[in-house]
Amino acid sequence: MAYKDLRAFLQRLKEEGQFVHVEQQVNLEPDLGACGRAVTSIGDNPPALLFDNLFGYEQGKRAVALNVIGSWANHALMLGLPKDTPVKEQFVEFSRRWDKFPIPVKEMKDAPFYKNEVTKDINLFDILPFFRLNDHDGGFYIDKACVISKDPVDPDNFGKQNVGVYRLQVKGKDHLGIQPVPMHDIAVQLRMAEERGQNLPVAIAIGNDPVILIMASSPLLYDQSEYEMAGAIQEEPYPVVKGKLTGLDIPWGAEVVLEGEIIGRKREPEGPFGEFTGSYSGGRSMPVVKIKAVYHRTNPIFEALYLGIPWTELDYMIGLNTCLPLYKQLKETFPEVVAVNAMYTHGLVAIISTKTRYGGFAKARSDYERSLRPMAWDIVRWSLSWMRMLIRLISIKSCGRSPRVSRPAKIWSLCPMSRSCRCIQPLSRRASPTKSSSTPLSRLLPISVANSLNPWTRRLQPPSGKKPCANL
Ligand SMILES: Cc1cc2nc3c(=O)[nH]c(=O)nc-3n(C[C@H](O)[C@H](O)[C@H](O)COP(=O)(O)O)c2cc1C
């Protein structure tokens, strides 16, 4: 079932009708961000998008892929299952394969990305067509790459080599910002390196097969190898190749690879960036990556994803793989646990069902602001997880004047009351950059792209009598 690279997966998506090749010319900004946002709203199983006619680039020389894993159909195909496999069955199969961990990797001598190599006068802008996703993003981002690093104290321990997805802000020709959240493995490794007065070597793989991206987004134990788990999930050893500069193991099928190091004890402003919570994260001091070598395939594909109010591609990438470890850990202590659903806003809400051990064993609480549309389940899920958290945050920060918050609009207007809340702004839906046509998509997309998606949206129209998707 294994897909050797992103291109093989896109081919499969095409065969299954889960892929749209946009041949019309698009601007990098704002078209790609608008398309990324809009595609998440079309029907129950949005397709992947590939753009290879980018304004400012020769056609076919550079491409951008969006929303590659952005539907349950695409997620099922990632697992090699039929595209209509129900989510529950995907969970059961994912769980069965998870238990096969570890499957040792397959070490390769060469890789397609070694075809083109740049080690002098590196200019990332020559290689990757960067664009901003949301209006107030502080810069260009690489937001869907695998970042690989080793444990500086135990570098030969393969299990401790980490593969994670961490957002990277492009700050210069060979210079990135990185946001390692303190509890994540890369932050642990950076702390160890800094305590020793060292830099942390990293390899950054962009444009990957879907299985390694799912594993890189999974909360594995510190000494569990994402590569060995990828082998278990795809039921075949995962192919890796050594980085020429860092000696790190890199996904063989990557489109573009950057090698360099996180500079120890150096911090620079990073952000703001529209995040999975549906609001902007603020600008903070974050570590910095210096790039020393770039390798890429000929005519590489830049894979990215849109982030914003759920659901977006990110929610498929961190849905079942957040539920599964929680389920397994809870089940060990509480055998009555039947299922765990931690798919809403990156597990900020977890819904756990149990059998009853005694009266009151399982206590459920579920409420949401009545002013929200109760039937708009996407918004209810979002409000249950993120908005409730904001309400708590604002109550704590308002120095005893606990404000009565009844609707989201009011929450936003309260933000300036506290310094820590000032950065929280809702993400706007992007406006169409060109004049509208009669299709609902054209409100969000450039007209040429909306037209190319039209057959798709028609196919996904609900049966007559049902209302179309609320977001459109
Ligand atoms: C698209 C995407 C972007 C992410 N960005 C970040 C980030 O900037 N910083 C971070 O610490 N985690 C980020 N994450 C979450 C981590 O990848 C995820 O929690 C992972 O399990 C971390 O693994 P580790 O602690 O095992 O290294 C992101 C996840 C996804 C899917």
The ligand as an SDF file (V2000), in Angstrom:
LIG
                    3D

 31 33  0  0  0  0  0  0  0  0999 V2000
    0.5190   21.6950   10.1320 C   0  0  0  0  0  0  0  0  0  0  0  0
    1.0650   21.5560   11.5230 C   0  0  0  0  0  0  0  0  0  0  0  0
    1.8110   22.5930   12.0750 C   0  0  0  0  0  0  0  0  0  0  0  0
    2.3580   22.4510   13.3540 C   0  0  0  0  0  0  0  0  0  0  0  0
    3.1190   23.4700   13.8690 N   0  0  0  0  0  0  0  0  0  0  0  0
    3.7380   23.2960   15.0600 C   0  0  0  0  0  0  0  0  0  0  0  0
    4.6310   24.2960   15.5510 C   0  0  0  0  0  0  0  0  0  0  0  0
    4.8570   25.3290   14.9380 O   0  0  0  0  0  0  0  0  0  0  0  0
    5.2520   24.0370   16.7370 N   0  0  0  0  0  0  0  0  0  0  0  0
    5.0390   22.8890   17.4550 C   0  0  0  0  0  0  0  0  0  0  0  0
    5.6760   22.7080   18.4920 O   0  0  0  0  0  0  0  0  0  0  0  0
    4.1610   21.9490   17.0330 N   0  0  0  0  0  0  0  0  0  0  0  0
    3.5220   22.1150   15.8420 C   0  0  0  0  0  0  0  0  0  0  0  0
    2.6680   21.1670   15.3730 N   0  0  0  0  0  0  0  0  0  0  0  0
    2.3050   20.0310   16.2300 C   0  0  0  0  0  0  0  0  0  0  0  0
    3.3610   18.9600   16.2470 C   0  0  0  0  0  0  0  0  0  0  0  0
    3.8140   18.6140   14.9690 O   0  0  0  0  0  0  0  0  0  0  0  0
    2.7770   17.7050   16.8840 C   0  0  0  0  0  0  0  0  0  0  0  0
    2.2320   18.0410   18.1360 O   0  0  0  0  0  0  0  0  0  0  0  0
    3.7450   16.6030   17.0340 C   0  0  0  0  0  0  0  0  0  0  0  0
    3.0950   15.5350   17.6960 O   0  0  0  0  0  0  0  0  0  0  0  0
    4.9660   16.9990   17.8220 C   0  0  0  0  0  0  0  0  0  0  0  0
    5.6590   15.8430   17.9960 O   0  0  0  0  0  0  0  0  0  0  0  0
    6.8540   15.5610   18.9970 P   0  0  0  0  0  0  0  0  0  0  0  0
    6.6360   16.2400   20.3010 O   0  0  0  0  0  0  0  0  0  0  0  0
    6.8160   14.0930   19.0970 O   0  0  0  0  0  0  0  0  0  0  0  0
    8.0570   16.0400   18.3050 O   0  0  0  0  0  0  0  0  0  0  0  0
    2.1230   21.2720   14.0970 C   0  0  0  0  0  0  0  0  0  0  0  0
    1.3670   20.2350   13.5340 C   0  0  0  0  0  0  0  0  0  0  0  0
    0.8480   20.3720   12.2610 C   0  0  0  0  0  0  0  0  0  0  0  0
    0.0640   19.2410   11.6650 C   0  0  0  0  0  0  0  0  0  0  0  0
  1  2  1  0
  2  3  1  0
  2 30  2  0
  3  4  2  0
  4  5  1  0
  4 28  1  0
  5  6  2  0
  6  7  1  0
  6 13  1  0
  7  8  2  0
  7  9  1  0
  9 10  1  0
 10 11  2  0
 10 12  1  0
 12 13  2  0
 13 14  1  0
 14 15  1  0
 14 28  1  0
 15 16  1  0
 16 17  1  0
 16 18  1  0
 18 19  1  0
 18 20  1  0
 20 21  1  0
 20 22  1  0
 22 23  1  0
 23 24  1  0
 24 25  2  0
 24 26  1  0
 24 27  1  0
 28 29  2  0
 29 30  1  0
 30 31  1  0
M  END
$$$$
